[in-house]
Amino acid sequence: MTETKYKFHPACLALPPMKPADFDKFVEIVRKDGGLTDPVETYQGLIIDGRHRLEACEKLGFEPKFKEWNGKKPNGEPCSVVDYVMSKNLDGRRHLDPSQRAAVAADLVPLYESVAQEQSLSNLKQGAGPPSPSPPTGGVGKTSGNGASTARAAKSVGASQRGTERAKRVKAQAPPEVFDAVKEGRMSLHAAEQTIDPPEGALDLEGRPVPPALRQVFADAISGFGPLIRSLRDANIALEKLLDSPAGKHLPKDMSHRIDTLLDQVRNAQPKMPCPVCPPEKPAQSCKWCAGAAWLTKQQAERCTVSKQSGLGV
C-alpha cells in the first residue's frame, strides 16, 4: 500500500495486497461510481476491512466513508475481530491458492493466541474459570506456537494445519521477502521451504555441501553412459538381425569367432531389464542406476538385485 495516515489492524494486514492490475481495475470502478458503495470498517480506531477501498479513495481524492464494526458477523453472531476480517475477505472475495492461505494463517496464529488469552481473562472475570486445555495436536503442532491457535488460524482461512505449520517455519527461518512472496502468490510454499532446506542433491554422502561446479562435473560424467548404452543396444539388435537374415549363413569363417566375442561383450553390457526407479517414458538423468537410459545392463541388474536383497533398496 501507499503511505497513509490511517492505522490498520494486524488481521487486515495479514491478507496479501491486490495485484497491481487488479487494483487499477478496482480504482476505475470506484471512479465510475463516484466514490465508495461500501464503507471502510473500523474497530477501536483501526481499519479492519476496506484497505484497498481506502487506498483507492486516497488515489482519486475522494472522501472515504467509515463504519464502526459492531462485534458481530453479518448474520448477527458474535465473533472475534480476526474471525470477522477473515470471513469478510475469504468468503468469495479473495481467491488465494493453498500456499497463500497457509501463509495468511501463519500470520494469524499470534492473533488467535491473543484472542484465546482475552477469552480466558473474560471467563475468569465472569467466574467461569479458565477454558479446558486443548488436546495435543501431534506431529504437526511441534514447530512453534500454540497448537489450538494454529488449528483455529488454519480453519479460519481454509488452510490445512500441516500447511500452516510449514508456513510458520518458513516465516521464522526464511528471509522476509521469501515469506512475502508466498503470501502474494509469487512463490509456492514448497519452493520457499527449499530456501531453508537444501535439496538432497546439494549434499554429499557425509552431509557436506557440494559446490555446484563439482556437482556438474559428476552429472556430465554420468550423462555419458546413457547414449553409450543405447548405442550398444542398437548395435546388438542390428547384428542379431544380420545373423538371422538370409545373409547370415554366408558369415565369413574368420569373422565367426570375432563376432561371438563381440556378442558376448555386448550382451553383458546391453540393457537387460527396465530401470526399477525411472518410468520408461521419462527417465531421469540423475538416476543412480540407469543415468537416464531407462534400462539396466546385465551387471547393473545384478547389482540392483543384490542391493534389493540386502535391504538397501533401489
Steps between C-alpha positions, in 0.01 A plus 500: 500500500594861459578711805185595691410676823272214606593203718406143420413201715756215470228266373436738212871514416529120516318482167712550186451819301317504170710442192582835333289425192200401714538809714508727193173345382351552845604867499317547172185346652517741794556789257194407293289459816610843620616357831453197725187290499620311810652691793840426649450315830688590817534356848655684796658754266652243260399413144380140494344476153527713189866594475488487121182707498679753719808504277284544190328801659833656592628444146189661347467777757161372618385524862466144639203382702558328835293269718583359844473123525232381745682186617284259304500309176256609227261230627499659847719237668764644738858428395857617540628777276744255340218261407300789361781629280568153358132428435457834322802452276519127433133415449492549124695826487859376497628216286814374672691181418583247776850645554358850543235381744764320707713817512203712606417246771861514624461876547173447687632250758629765746175694457295196591727439798413853618130429441527183711670693782232770492226236511673329791521828696136575421396158627696553823335838559159342450586216735481233234858386554770451235415298188590132489841430348492404134594143405851451363529556126766236435790541262360793305492724806859461611672776308391804700203678651182370656345201320143613564572847362668348195197280438265797543706718265511226237125445520423871471667526157429150368861381531626168634662495842806327356531766231469770764779344706719490188424865431582591862839337457566691176399824670735430792803381302487640146572861400190724531484552125461123451202481735347808334541334160304197623222713644473707182485190278839549336658189654365166615542385857708206378737732314531719808593197710785427260661829606540366854530127419762434231395214267660160556710540186672807649672285766759223469482161671627650825257792496750761381398763241603413144628794293272545195795482260613165643147364491487587130825308442344184641175560310689536171698182566186298576300637210747348253392146585145536367592546132767229531252245630249590231772465234596154627137394501450621143823332387395170653155515339653579160750214527237249615279597206791457260581153631132396484459626145565291188839667476594357841578157357776660294685625808875492422671229700778730624240737648296237683714490816541878498123553481434247776743689721338834417152362565608369838642841590191681374261263680679574827460873442166514317179599681366200683208636704305824539632735766300437821528869597421695181183476289602391147319794341685757712839375628695730730855602413575506874399135554784315670417177314416579137633860467202587284510193271189343664667154478761313703789297364558143612755611759274782621205263527707259709615780732145629526373153596773465766419848633128416530567164664735661754232750600681802358215576262529646155 
